[in-house]
Amino acid sequence: DGSKVRFTVAQGRASIGGGAGLELDLQGRYRDQAYVLHLVGDGLRELNDDTLPWHVRATGSIADASFGAEGSVRAVYDAEGVDLQVRLQGQRLAALGPVLEAELPDLGPYRLSGRLKEMQRGVRVLGLQATLGGSDFAGEAQYQGGPTPHLTATLTSRLLRTGDLEDVALLQAVSR
């Protein structure tokens, strides 16, 4: 669409070599939010060969959230063949708004984890485990892109505190 994303590296270290694979340590800004990233992955052969899975482990932080991912991606530059165990946690969802270019409700603290898998025109999260405030959720979710994006989820909860979801009307408005 021709839009530009501002991504800067203020400090970084890269190590590539001898069958040990690729290791990156970066600090900088993404969409005006400070980030820190530590990434360890397979070597350059796997990274550049779209027929091979590139195994990766990453941890970091951005916008007052910490994240981690471990698994594999095939065709890394096109983000295809994604199969990652992911986790994300932070104090307020709204703090991620600038990173995602979305207006998110001011809910939290939050924590989520699950297995992120690519599907045609979207992604699916299996084994989703999440907490929001004092509430918990488990299940799976699926996002389908395209002209009319669609998000569906099947969730169960052992403890649902309605006060944790006070801004749910805003969340529904954002999803439209």
Rosetta blueprint (number, residue, H / E / L):
1 D L
2 G L
3 S L
4 K L
5 V L
6 R L
7 F E
8 T E
9 V E
10 A E
11 Q E
12 G E
13 R E
14 A E
15 S E
16 I E
17 G L
18 G L
19 G L
20 A L
21 G L
22 L E
23 E E
24 L E
25 D E
26 L E
27 Q E
28 G E
29 R E
30 Y E
31 R L
32 D L
33 Q E
34 A E
35 Y E
36 V E
37 L E
38 H E
39 L E
40 V E
41 G E
42 D L
43 G L
44 L H
45 R H
46 E H
47 L H
48 N H
49 D L
50 D L
51 T L
52 L L
53 P E
54 W E
55 H E
56 V E
57 R E
58 A E
59 T E
60 G E
61 S E
62 I E
63 A L
64 D L
65 A E
66 S E
67 F E
68 G E
69 A E
70 E E
71 G E
72 S E
73 V E
74 R E
75 A L
76 V H
77 Y H
78 D H
79 A L
80 E E
81 G E
82 V E
83 D E
84 L E
85 Q E
86 V E
87 R E
88 L E
89 Q E
90 G E
91 Q L
92 R L
93 L H
94 A H
95 A H
96 L H
97 G H
98 P H
99 V H
100 L H
101 E L
102 A L
103 E L
104 L L
105 P L
106 D L
107 L L
108 G L
109 P L
110 Y E
111 R E
112 L E
113 S E
114 G E
115 R E
116 L E
117 K E
118 E E
119 M E
120 Q L
121 R L
122 G E
123 V E
124 R E
125 V E
126 L E
127 G E
128 L E
129 Q E
130 A E
131 T E
132 L E
133 G L
134 G L
135 S E
136 D E
137 F E
138 A E
139 G E
140 E E
141 A E
142 Q E
143 Y E
144 Q E
145 G L
146 G L
147 P L
148 T L
149 P L
150 H E
151 L E
152 T E
153 A E
154 T E
155 L E
156 T E
157 S L
158 R L
159 L L
160 L L
161 R L
162 T H
163 G H
164 D H
165 L H
166 E L
167 D L
168 V H
169 A H
170 L H
171 L H
172 Q H
173 A H
174 V H
175 S H
176 R L
